[in-house]
Amino acid sequence: MKRDINAILEVYYIAGSQDCGTRSLTEVLEEALKAGITCFQFREKGPGSLEEDSVAALALAQECQVLCRQYGVPFIVNDNVEMADVLNADGVHIGQGDDPVQSVIDRLGTDPIIGLSTNNVTQFKQAATIEGVDYAGIGPAFKPRSKSDHEEIIGLDGITEAMTVMNRLPAVAIGGIDETNAGKVWRTGVEGVAVVSAISRSEQISQTVSQLKKPKS
């Protein structure tokens, strides 16, 4: 039985070794887990990553998965369906340019959490029509700090519009979100905020995570 998707999405941390500067990913991740992140997505991709070393990448992913299990936080794999399958990960997140999400569902079944990136309202609407997709990423909200090849910025207005879609999927906003603007993102109506640099480069991870959480009404 799947967990409460809305709760999982609240503070959704995405990272790989390439995002953590001089610190190890596992060190940063454990601090983030202690601070209260609600989901972790392993995204080992891009310059400085272990993307070309599948053995090392898998070993690092396993270390992260063990940490996530210790703290009862879902461990999601970005794009790499084979890795998600081998590790029996809690879920996999698929981008618009990755494997067709239906083929991922056909391979993994509907038990794992399946997330799909959407970059505009049309894609967001379409995501809800795909049986087996549990949530959608929506953004970029702002200019991402961790990706130079990001999609066109949809902005807070675009995300707000997406949140008015009837029978929509639970949504996690992404793209340039940090503790200084998270409050504005929450006001769009999303179920969660996804961050990379805000946590990976934070000198006070506990404080950062606290400020990213949904404001109490």
Backbone hydrogen bonds, N-H to C=O, Kabsch-Sander energy under -0.5 kcal/mol:
donor,donor_aa,acceptor,acceptor_aa,energy
5,I,3,R,-0.8
8,I,4,D,-2.0
9,L,5,I,-1.8
10,E,7,A,-0.9
12,Y,9,L,-0.5
12,Y,10,E,-0.5
12,Y,193,V,-2.6
13,Y,11,V,-0.7
13,Y,39,C,-2.6
14,I,195,V,-2.6
15,A,41,Q,-2.3
19,D,16,G,-1.9
20,C,17,S,-1.1
23,R,20,C,-2.0
28,V,24,S,-2.1
29,L,25,L,-3.1
30,E,26,T,-2.4
31,E,27,E,-1.7
32,A,28,V,-2.3
33,L,29,L,-2.8
34,K,30,E,-2.5
35,A,31,E,-1.8
36,G,32,A,-0.9
36,G,33,L,-0.7
37,I,32,A,-2.0
38,T,11,V,-2.4
39,C,11,V,-1.2
40,F,74,P,-2.1
41,Q,13,Y,-2.9
42,F,40,F,-0.5
42,F,76,I,-3.2
43,R,15,A,-2.4
43,R,41,Q,-0.7
45,K,43,R,-1.1
49,S,46,G,-1.9
53,D,50,L,-1.9
54,S,52,E,-0.7
57,A,53,D,-2.6
58,L,54,S,-2.2
59,A,55,V,-2.1
60,L,56,A,-2.3
61,A,57,A,-2.4
62,Q,58,L,-2.3
63,E,59,A,-1.8
64,C,60,L,-2.2
65,Q,61,A,-2.5
66,V,62,Q,-2.3
67,L,63,E,-1.9
68,C,64,C,-2.5
69,R,65,Q,-2.3
70,Q,66,V,-2.0
71,Y,67,L,-1.4
72,G,68,C,-0.5
72,G,69,R,-0.8
73,V,68,C,-2.7
76,I,40,F,-3.2
76,I,74,P,-0.6
77,V,91,G,-2.1
78,N,42,F,-2.5
79,D,77,V,-0.6
79,D,93,H,-3.4
80,N,78,N,-3.0
81,V,79,D,-1.5
84,A,80,N,-2.3
85,D,81,V,-2.3
86,V,82,E,-2.8
87,L,83,M,-2.6
88,N,84,A,-0.6
88,N,85,D,-0.6
89,A,84,A,-2.4
90,D,75,F,-1.4
91,G,75,F,-1.1
92,V,113,I,-2.3
93,H,77,V,-2.6
94,I,115,G,-2.8
98,D,95,G,-1.3
103,S,100,P,-0.9
104,V,100,P,-1.4
105,I,101,V,-2.3
106,D,102,Q,-2.4
107,R,103,S,-1.6
108,L,104,V,-2.9
109,G,105,I,-2.5
113,I,90,D,-3.0
115,G,92,V,-2.3
115,G,113,I,-0.5
116,L,135,Y,-1.6
117,S,94,I,-2.6
118,T,137,G,-2.0
124,F,120,N,-2.1
125,K,121,V,-2.5
126,Q,122,T,-2.2
127,A,123,Q,-2.1
128,A,124,F,-1.0
128,A,125,K,-0.6
129,T,126,Q,-1.5
130,I,127,A,-1.4
131,E,129,T,-0.8
133,V,130,I,-1.8
134,D,114,I,-2.8
135,Y,114,I,-1.3
136,A,170,P,-2.5
137,G,116,L,-2.2
138,I,172,V,-2.3
139,G,118,T,-1.3
141,A,174,I,-2.1
142,F,175,G,-2.3
154,I,140,P,-1.6
155,G,140,P,-2.1
158,G,154,I,-1.1
159,I,155,G,-2.0
160,T,156,L,-2.7
161,E,157,D,-2.2
162,A,158,G,-2.1
163,M,159,I,-1.9
164,T,161,E,-1.4
165,V,162,A,-1.6
168,R,165,V,-0.9
172,V,136,A,-2.2
173,A,192,G,-2.5
174,I,138,I,-1.8
175,G,194,A,-0.5
181,N,178,D,-1.1
182,A,178,D,-1.5
184,K,181,N,-0.6
185,V,181,N,-1.6
186,W,182,A,-2.6
187,R,183,G,-1.3
188,T,185,V,-1.7
189,G,186,W,-1.6
190,V,185,V,-0.6
191,E,171,A,-2.2
192,G,171,A,-1.2
193,V,10,E,-2.2
194,A,173,A,-3.2
195,V,12,Y,-2.2
199,I,196,V,-0.8
200,S,196,V,-2.6
201,R,197,S,-2.5
202,S,199,I,-1.3
208,T,204,Q,-2.5
209,V,205,I,-2.9
210,S,206,S,-1.9
211,Q,207,Q,-1.9
212,L,208,T,-1.3
213,K,209,V,-1.2
